[in-house]
Amino acid sequence: MPHPLLDKHRPLLDGALNAIATRGYWSAFNEMPSPKAYGETAPADGKAAFDAHLGQQFSLDQPGQTGWHGGEQSPYGVDLNVQYPVCAIEALIAAGQQAMGGWQKIGADGRTGICLEILDRLNRQSFEIAHAVMLTTGQGWMMAFQAGAPHAQDRGLEAVAYAYREQAFVPAETIWEKPQGKNPPLVMKKHFEVVGRGVGVVVGCGTFPTWNTYPGLFAALATGNAVIVKPHSNAILPAAITVRSIRAVLAENGIDPNLVTLAVTNDRAATQQLVTHPAVKSVDFTGGNVFGQWLIDNCRQAQVYAELAGVNNIVIDSTDSYRKMLGNLAFTLSLYSGQMCTTSQAILVPAGGIETEDGHKSYDEVCADLAKAVTGFLAKPEVAHAVLGAIQSADTLKRVEEAASGRFGTVVLAPQKLENPEFPRAEVRTPVLLACDAGEEAKYMEERFGPISFIVKVADTAAAIALSERIIATHGALTAGVYSTKPEVIEAMTEATWRSKVALSINLTGGVFVNQSAAYSDYHGTGGNPSANASYADSAFVANRFRVVQRRYHV
Amino acid sequence: MPHPLLDKHRPLLDGALNAIATRGYWSAFNEMPSPKAYGETAPADGKAAFDAHLGQQFSLDQPGQTGWHGGEQSPYGVDLNVQYPVCAIEALIAAGQQAMGGWQKIGADGRTGICLEILDRLNRQSFEIAHAVMLTTGQGWMMAFQAGAPHAQDRGLEAVAYAYREQAFVPAETIWEKPQGKNPPLVMKKHFEVVGRGVGVVVGCGTFPTWNTYPGLFAALATGNAVIVKPHSNAILPAAITVRSIRAVLAENGIDPNLVTLAVTNDRAATQQLVTHPAVKSVDFTGGNVFGQWLIDNCRQAQVYAELAGVNNIVIDSTDSYRKMLGNLAFTLSLYSGQMCTTSQAILVPAGGIETEDGHKSYDEVCADLAKAVTGFLAKPEVAHAVLGAIQSADTLKRVEEAASGRFGTVVLAPQKLENPEFPRAEVRTPVLLACDAGEEAKYMEERFGPISFIVKVADTAAAIALSERIIATHGALTAGVYSTKPEVIEAMTEATWRSKVALSINLTGGVFVNQSAAYSDYHGTGGNPSANASYADSAFVANRFRVVQRRYHV
């Protein structure tokens, strides 16, 4: 008998299973923050729910609580002052392990049904979560809603669908009957139990506290593991709301809510104790190379799924849609002030310039025209603020200043500080564009997170493709792009990406951007270059999170 | 259009796909070494093919050959004197990388078809391979044939089936069409390319040079990787025959044969250079903890799939088939002189003895009766030699002597040296049984590979179950067993194995033995305890061996 929640949400699961098999467009959750989609009172209710957290203690009723901790600084300059429970690491781990037995026993169907119920619940909190994402990360409202709520929920559902598919391959039991010629056959009854590997820790990032957290969270949870969410110290609220809702749904369905807990700490040693604990069997991480590599080197007891830094790049060879190309790039470079792990950092342009439908454009013209396109795109303040959001961290602000100083290359477009009338204390910067030669590798060949991009002068297209491949193979990239009207160039770039293992966007000129990846259809990362050792979401992302324990006996 | 070899072997693939989904009994390859199954002349032809290798140079036409190396010592004392090509590691790796492009381009269908053709070819060489396995490992003839040929081929096919299933989920292309309200939809064409991760190295073991090699070999190969087979220095011939056949099938089908090569070396540094090479992205290993842990610690550039040592154990609580239980255990302990990674090493018996259909049996009686059962089972020399085979290594011979000295426990059954009339120089030993107390952990709680088993006196059944769980969680095990007439004991043992993550055999008294695992049905290892970090064969064994590289563009 299938679990009642699996029955209830079967269309959701079937839709996701079909979508990951066909990889066409599909979405379970409406991306428009409209009353029509979410109910007349949803926007106001969500805002009120968000406001109610401000200045309060965010109770979670977790074991081993020793105090409270907060301190999130909103990039919009809004006072948050939320305090979160600090709990002893050992208590959270022990409670998670304790809760795993019941979670195992309800089986893959039960776990899937409850995960779908959780996602449905989270979807109904989309406005509340979107405000939390916006105010902690500095994203613009539309992105905070879409990426923070429905798209993150889609990524979570995607992981649940992969986990379900892999677990569904394992029959609960079988009769094994081996013929023995004229003698009676050997007959064995066998049972196969899916068991989680242990406690999973999901380490969140400061820029996408739900979108980058839900895949690992739901992959680990759906496959039978306890999960401890360790949010970024400046983006706790979206994770805390998520964890509270998960705990509520678990408890409503007879599962020990301590299966999923929030680990907030102001203590680096406690975090290290958590991720290296022998009971922790998986760590999902999104963030910088220093801590990411530390995790890979030190969490030897766990599978580490890490999304790290990269140097995303685009090769421009030629185009028959010059203006649209520039417009597409301008949007990519501006969106959330380039604070996406998928934003292009290096744009590789032949020294001899490029051919366009509008005639030949020299390298310098391409630089100037791209600068103009960005400036033009951000000319209207309301567009600029909606697209740029705010700068998430002081480190990024500092990098923008350094870039503006010319230290990393010739400034083609200087950053501007904008005043946001709605959020007077918000730190808003327009993108910096720098020019440099391909030989100046120290300038552009490491991630400079934020609204900082390089237009790199390369000998010719072939050299640009070779450089792109080398950058990706050695420094990693989540995204690559190419613009060309020549099939042989696209072919060469395609083959280069097979070797360097990066997703390629070709001649994007319309309403799709290289830095966007769509759940169910686009693999986010390939797991095959230094920017990430795993992809959201594929079979490999879930298959090693559980083990099958069999038993057999004569019948 | 499907690849012609996939068409040709479609029933084989479909059979395997169905078998891994249902986990009932199925086999693609006949396990009886009979002329009826393999053709009238097959036994003689196979023997002749094997004999033709002896004293010869085994040519493979691989790149970078620098010399020849041999030196295999047959446990049966037969002179082999085969010489194998020694090739420069860099040359093998470069050639493998070079060959991967063509292997990628024929796609999952083509790779699967060619792998099936290879397995079919290897099956026709079963007698030749069986002689090679027998003479290099010391296995008895029947085991050498079954485990060395058809069962190994089944394990290879199983890996191909898993690899095919996972790759088949990835559509070659899709149209992604996202509605835009009243505006025209966004439409993207997307292509998804399955690419191997790099060169795979498969490190063979000295006891099962095909059975333990084929899963990793075919998992890596079918998912698009080049493979370098590094055989155990004393069991090269079965691997060399395998590699030569693979290279022949590849070449016949237009694939560069250097995709699969044999790495023979007498130089530890060369092996280390091979497995830590940046181009090597997976290492499959079966063998001891020292080198296995070295691989895990040092091959950080690769996924390491390692099957290491363990302390397999059985809890005896009670039985209603005392004689059959003893007979089943006697066979397990004797088969291939206990030189299986699945042989039970520790038999946990309550100090107060056990209840049987034949009345109460004290701990001492159980020890004596098991000793008698082994002695009785091996009483006829022809049975003894067929079952025991020969001792594979001098290290194992030494361990048997040490065990016989009483150093590891009270000798309940002393080993006997048997003379094999057919192979006068064969080293044959009957099993050693030792008795010790549960507290004497240093004696039984590490792997003592070979025909050495302990009957461990434990306070009671509950303590035995707890001890079993602790042994497995801390030292690992590929197999566990329990004998009990009480449902609550079986339940408690079952739950313990869910925590320690080991396959459990319950009340085996018939023609199935705890040390045997059947392809398609039994998971060999769980990947969840220290004896192995992966299982043959499941989705996790294949899903992370390839990556998906996508490209997309407007249409």
Interface residues (C-beta under 8 A of the other chain):
Chain A: I20 A21 T22 R23 G24 Y25 Q104 E166 F169 P171 T174 I175 W176 E177 K178 P179 Q180 L186 M188 K190 F192 E193 V195 R197 I296 T494 T497 W498 K501 V502 A503 L504 S505 I506 N507 L508 T509 G510 G511 V512 A518 S521 D522 Y523 T526 G527 G528 S535 D538 S539 A540 A543 N544 R547 V548 V549 Q550 R551 R552 Y553 H554
Chain B: I20 A21 T22 R23 G24 Y25 Q104 E166 F169 P171 T174 I175 W176 E177 K178 P179 Q180 L186 M188 K190 F192 E193 V195 R197 R300 T494 T497 W498 K501 V502 A503 L504 S505 I506 N507 L508 T509 G510 G511 V512 A518 S521 D522 Y523 T526 G527 G528 S535 D538 S539 A540 A543 N544 R547 V548 V549 Q550 R551 R552 Y553 H554
